């Protein structure tokens, strides 16, 4: 028997497959990690895409807001933030004129320990750190409406700063096409109403991973971002091991597009025929910090699975569902059709995740290995799998000759595309 290891939280789970089973690995085409990330970050700051170097943008006496992703994202901010801040210091901006604001979006507040983990101990000692609160209207400023009617509420600290620098990581995103870039601003430090309005676009078929041009969610976010017109962007692309493989700096749109091309090169994995069974992992912490985040890798795995196929998915979900509305909706509604009807009537962020989960569970058989309560997993239209090897043995006994099986050790970093599917224009 052969053992397969799947990342699970900050540890791992291993399972054995019966002898003689052929299991195809679906994995990203990873680029080698940077040998000296700090030097590469510095070079990117000084030779950016579409803007002057950072030192030529900022001026002494200006207050600089640095927007940083929260604990639900793996970004390696602790690697690039010290270089960024030192470069600001060299341009005449002292530490007391710089602050970090965490792009929580609609996520929960963070503990001081989580904040330090994100930025590193050195930056935590030197720089003021703030969590964004999307629900506190007193700390938000309205910038007007996008052409689609979305009123853009932005964090007042960011709005009142003299310079805005966006940081983050670029990967596929189920709604906006790709993460990073403009998303650090909206929904990162936007009001809940702004985020909710934008999320409504999920019901549009062009609102999907890997698509920018013609994606209404992305175009609405970009239009909102232009209202602030951030001064500089610093984004990275990571491999599944969490190592930096590329640094993008400069204009918030142009540099971001360049990073999206690298994401396609690395994570787009072609296959010729859908599989009957897939074993997959979200990729461990923080990709499986909660079911809301782990769902992204589940959607990726489902792209390569035939309708009615079986997915065995490893995701710890230490923080539970990840959003109160998620939990409420799986209690209130018994099918994805009911949820979709309600979303058309009154869109609720978090409810859309319950809808997506129910839709997947209705289309295929999904066994979830996690710390979630079995009853909650079943209400999500999934099957709890506290003993994954027992499930595997049972499902393999049901498979006939010629059944196709695959495993995805890094589902959050793997974007399966059927070879007959054309690459969408970004």
C-alpha positions in Angstrom: 0.0 0.0 0.0 1.2 3.5 -0.7 0.8 6.4 1.7 -0.3 9.9 0.7 0.3 12.9 3.0 -2.0 15.9 3.1 -1.4 19.2 4.9 -3.9 19.7 7.6 -3.9 22.9 9.8 -0.3 23.3 10.9 0.3 19.5 10.7 -0.5 16.7 8.3 -2.7 13.7 7.8 -1.7 10.6 5.9 -3.8 7.9 4.3 -3.0 4.7 2.5 -4.5 3.6 -0.8 -5.0 -0.1 -1.7 -2.2 -1.8 -3.7 -2.4 -1.6 -7.4 -4.4 1.7 -7.5 -3.2 4.2 -10.1 -3.5 7.7 -8.7 -2.6 10.7 -10.8 -1.2 13.8 -9.0 -2.6 17.2 -10.0 -0.1 19.8 -8.8 0.9 23.3 -9.8 3.9 24.0 -12.0 5.9 25.7 -9.3 8.6 28.1 -9.9 11.8 28.0 -7.8 11.7 30.3 -4.7 13.7 33.4 -4.7 17.2 32.9 -3.4 17.3 36.3 -1.7 13.7 37.6 -1.3 14.7 40.8 0.5 17.1 41.9 -2.3 14.4 41.2 -4.9 11.8 43.2 -2.9 14.3 46.1 -2.8 15.0 45.9 -6.5 11.2 45.9 -7.3 10.7 49.0 -5.1 13.4 50.8 -7.1 12.5 49.5 -10.5 8.7 49.3 -10.4 6.1 48.7 -13.2 4.3 51.8 -14.3 5.3 54.2 -11.6 8.4 56.0 -10.4 10.5 54.3 -7.7 8.9 54.4 -4.3 11.5 56.9 -2.9 10.5 59.4 -5.7 6.8 59.1 -4.8 6.8 59.8 -1.0 7.9 63.1 0.6 9.1 63.9 4.2 6.3 64.9 6.4 3.7 62.7 4.7 1.7 60.1 6.5 1.8 56.7 4.8 -0.8 53.9 5.1 0.4 50.4 4.3 -2.5 48.0 3.7 -1.6 44.4 4.7 -3.6 41.2 4.4 -5.1 39.5 7.5 -4.4 36.1 9.2 -6.6 34.2 6.7 -4.1 34.8 3.9 -0.6 33.5 3.5 1.4 36.5 2.1 4.8 36.5 3.8 4.4 40.1 4.9 7.0 39.5 7.5 9.6 39.1 4.7 8.8 42.2 2.6 7.5 44.7 5.1 10.9 45.4 6.8 12.4 46.2 3.4 9.4 48.4 2.4 9.6 50.3 5.7 13.3 50.8 5.5 12.9 52.2 2.0 10.3 54.6 3.3 12.7 55.6 6.1 15.4 56.2 3.5 13.0 58.5 1.6 12.6 60.6 4.8 9.5 59.0 6.2 10.1 58.1 9.9 8.4 55.1 11.6 5.9 57.4 13.4 4.5 58.6 10.1 3.9 55.1 8.9 1.0 52.8 10.0 -0.1 49.3 9.0 -3.8 48.7 8.5 -5.0 45.1 8.2 -7.3 44.4 5.3 -9.9 42.4 7.2 -12.7 43.0 4.8 -15.7 41.4 6.6 -13.5 38.9 8.5 -13.2 38.7 12.3 -10.8 40.9 14.3 -7.4 39.6 15.0 -5.5 39.1 18.3 -2.3 41.0 18.9 -0.4 37.7 18.5 -1.9 37.2 15.1 -0.9 40.8 14.1 2.7 40.2 15.1 2.7 36.9 13.3 1.7 38.6 10.1 4.2 41.6 10.2 7.0 40.0 12.2 8.3 41.1 15.6 10.5 43.9 14.3 7.7 45.7 12.4 5.3 45.1 15.3 7.7 47.0 17.6 8.3 49.9 15.3 5.0 50.6 13.5 1.4 51.3 14.6 -1.0 48.4 13.7 -4.7 48.7 13.2 -7.5 46.3 12.3 -10.0 47.5 9.8 -13.6 47.5 11.0 -16.1 47.4 8.1 -19.1 47.9 10.3 -18.1 51.1 12.2 -19.6 53.9 10.0 -17.8 56.5 12.1 -14.5 55.2 10.9 -15.6 55.2 7.2 -15.8 57.8 4.5 -18.0 57.7 1.4 -16.3 58.4 -1.9 -19.4 58.2 -4.1 -20.8 55.5 -6.3 -19.3 53.3 -9.0 -21.0 53.2 -12.4 -22.8 50.1 -11.3 -24.2 51.9 -8.3 -21.9 50.6 -5.5 -21.4 53.2 -2.8 -17.8 53.1 -1.9 -17.1 53.4 1.9 -13.4 53.4 2.8 -11.5 53.4 6.1 -11.1 56.9 7.3 -7.4 56.4 8.3 -6.6 55.3 4.8 -8.6 58.1 3.2 -6.9 60.7 5.4 -3.3 59.5 4.8 -1.1 61.3 2.3 0.1 58.1 0.6 -1.5 54.6 0.3 0.6 51.5 -0.4 -1.2 48.2 -1.1 0.5 44.9 -0.3 -0.7 41.3 -0.7 -0.5 38.0 -2.6 -1.9 37.1 -6.0 -3.7 33.9 -6.5 -7.0 32.8 -8.2 -10.2 34.2 -6.7 -13.6 32.7 -7.1 -15.4 36.0 -7.5 -12.9 38.7 -8.6 -10.8 36.5 -10.9 -7.6 37.0 -9.0 -6.7 38.1 -5.5 -4.2 40.9 -4.8 -4.1 44.3 -6.4 -7.3 46.4 -5.9 -8.7 43.8 -3.5 -6.5 45.1 -0.7 -8.4 48.3 -0.8 -11.9 47.0 -1.7 -13.1 44.9 0.1 -9.9 44.9 2.3 -10.5 48.3 4.0 -14.0 49.0 2.7 -17.4 49.2 4.4 -19.6 46.1 4.7 -22.2 47.7 2.4 -19.6 48.1 -0.3 -18.4 44.6 0.0 -22.0 43.2 0.0 -22.9 45.1 -3.1 -19.9 43.7 -5.0 -20.4 40.2 -3.8 -23.9 40.2 -5.5 -22.1 39.8 -8.8 -21.4 36.1 -8.0 -24.7 35.3 -9.7 -23.2 36.6 -13.0 -21.5 33.8 -15.0 -18.6 36.1 -15.9 -17.8 36.5 -12.2 -15.3 33.6 -11.9 -11.8 32.6 -11.2 -9.2 33.4 -13.8 -11.1 36.1 -15.5 -10.6 39.9 -15.3 -11.8 41.5 -18.5 -15.6 41.3 -18.5 -15.8 40.2 -14.9 -18.3 42.7 -13.3 -17.0 42.0 -9.7 -13.4 42.9 -10.8 -14.4 45.9 -12.8 -16.5 47.3 -9.9 -13.6 46.8 -7.5 -11.1 48.4 -9.9 -13.4 51.4 -10.4 -13.7 51.8 -6.6 -10.0 51.5 -6.2 -9.4 54.3 -8.7 -11.4 56.6 -6.4 -8.5 56.4 -3.9 -5.9 55.9 -6.6 -3.3 54.2 -4.4 0.2 55.4 -4.8 2.0 52.1 -4.9 1.6 48.4 -5.0 3.8 45.6 -3.6 2.4 42.1 -4.3 4.0 38.7 -4.3 3.3 35.3 -5.9 3.9 32.3 -3.6 4.4 28.6 -4.3 2.5 26.0 -2.2 5.3 25.9 0.3 4.7 29.6 1.1 7.9 30.7 -0.6 8.1 33.9 -2.6 8.7 33.2 -6.3 8.0 36.7 -7.7 7.7 40.2 -6.4 5.6 42.8 -8.3 5.8 46.5 -7.5 4.5 49.7 -9.0 1.0 50.6 -10.4 -1.9 48.9 -8.7 -3.3 47.7 -12.0 -0.3 47.2 -14.2 1.9 45.4 -11.7 -1.1 43.3 -10.6 -1.7 42.1 -14.2 1.9 41.0 -14.5 1.5 38.9 -11.4 -1.7 37.3 -12.8 0.3 36.1 -15.7 2.7 34.3 -13.4 -0.3 32.7 -11.5 -1.6 31.3 -14.8 1.9 29.9 -15.6 2.2 28.2 -12.2 -1.3 27.1 -11.1 -3.2 26.4 -14.3 -3.1 22.6 -14.7 -4.6 21.0 -17.8 -6.4 17.6 -17.8 -8.1 15.7 -20.5 -10.9 13.8 -18.8 -12.7 14.4 -15.5 -11.9 12.1 -12.6 -14.2 9.7 -10.7 -12.5 10.3 -7.4 -10.2 13.0 -6.0 -8.3 13.2 -2.7 -7.3 16.8 -1.9 -6.1 19.1 0.7 -6.8 22.8 1.1 -3.1 23.1 1.8 -3.0 23.5 5.5 -3.0 26.7 7.6 -4.1 29.4 6.8 -5.9 28.0 3.7 -8.0 25.7 6.0 -8.4 28.2 8.9 -12.2 28.0 8.4 -14.6 26.4 6.0 -15.1 29.8 4.2 -11.5 29.8 3.2 -11.1 26.1 2.7 -14.0 26.2 0.2 -11.7 27.8 -2.4 -9.6 24.7 -2.8 -12.7 22.6 -2.7 -14.0 24.5 -5.8 -10.7 24.0 -7.5 -10.8 20.2 -6.9 -14.4 20.1 -8.1 -13.3 21.5 -11.5 -11.5 18.2 -12.2 -14.2 15.9 -10.8 -17.1 14.4 -12.9 -20.7 15.1 -11.7 -21.6 12.5 -9.1 -17.9 11.8 -8.4 -16.3 11.5 -5.0 -14.1 14.1 -3.3 -12.3 13.4 0.0 -11.1 16.8 1.3 -8.8 17.6 4.1 -9.4 21.0 5.9 -9.0 21.5 9.6 -11.3 24.5 9.9 -10.1 25.5 13.4 -12.2 28.7 13.3 -15.4 26.9 12.3 -17.5 28.1 9.4 -15.7 31.5 9.2 -18.8 33.7 9.1 -22.0 33.8 11.2 -24.3 34.1 8.1 -22.7 30.9 6.7 -23.9 29.0 9.8 -27.3 30.7 9.8 -28.0 29.9 6.2 -27.2 26.2 6.4 -29.7 26.1 9.3 -32.4 28.0 7.4 -32.3 26.5 3.9 -32.4 22.9 2.8 -31.1 23.3 -0.8 -29.0 25.5 -3.0 -32.1 26.4 -5.0 -33.7 27.9 -1.9 -30.5 29.8 -1.2 -30.1 31.1 -4.7 -33.7 32.3 -4.6 -33.0 34.2 -1.4 -29.8 35.6 -2.7 -31.6 37.1 -5.6 -34.1 38.7 -3.2 -31.7 39.9 -0.5 -28.0 39.2 -0.9 -26.1 38.3 2.3 -22.4 37.9 2.5 -21.7 34.5 4.1 -25.0 33.2 2.7 -23.3 33.0 -0.7 -20.7 30.6 0.7 -23.5 28.4 2.1 -25.0 28.4 -1.4 -21.8 27.5 -3.1 -21.2 24.7 -0.6 -24.7 23.3 -1.0 -24.4 23.4 -4.8 -21.2 21.4 -4.7 -22.6 18.9 -2.3 -25.6 18.4 -4.5 -23.5 17.8 -7.6 -21.0 15.4 -6.1 -20.2 13.3 -3.1 -17.9 15.2 -0.8 -16.3 13.8 2.4 -14.8 16.4 4.7 -12.0 15.6 7.0 -12.1 18.4 9.6 -12.7 19.4 13.2 -16.2 20.7 12.5 -19.2 19.1 14.1 -20.6 16.2 12.1 -24.1 17.7 12.2 -22.9 21.0 10.8 -21.0 19.2 8.0 -24.2 17.4 7.0 -26.2 20.6 6.9 -23.6 21.9 4.4 -24.6 19.0 2.2 -21.3 17.3 2.8 -20.3 14.0 4.6 -18.2 14.0 7.7 -15.1 11.7 7.4 -13.5 11.3 10.9 -11.9 8.1 9.6 -10.8 9.0 6.0 -9.1 5.6 5.4 -12.4 3.8 6.2 -14.1 6.0 3.6 -11.4 5.4 1.1 -11.6 1.6 1.5 -15.4 1.8 1.1 -15.3 4.0 -2.0 -12.5 1.9 -3.6 -14.6 -1.2 -3.2 -17.3 0.5 -5.2 -15.1 1.6 -8.1 -15.1 -0.4 -11.3 -12.3 -1.1 -13.7 -10.9 1.9 -15.5 -12.1 4.4 -12.9 -9.9 7.6 -12.8 -8.4 8.7 -9.5 -6.4 11.8 -8.7 -5.0 13.5 -5.7 -4.3 17.2 -5.2 -2.0 18.0 -2.2 -2.3 21.8 -2.8 -5.9 22.4 -4.0 -5.7 26.1 -3.1 -2.8 26.4 -5.5 -4.1 24.2 -8.3 -6.5 25.4 -11.0 -7.6 22.4 -13.1 -8.6 23.3 -16.7 -10.0 20.8 -19.2 -7.8 21.0 -22.2 -10.9 21.7 -24.4 -11.6 24.8 -22.3 -10.1 28.0 -23.8 -8.1 30.3 -21.6 -10.3 33.2 -20.7 -9.0 36.7 -21.5 -8.0 38.6 -18.4 
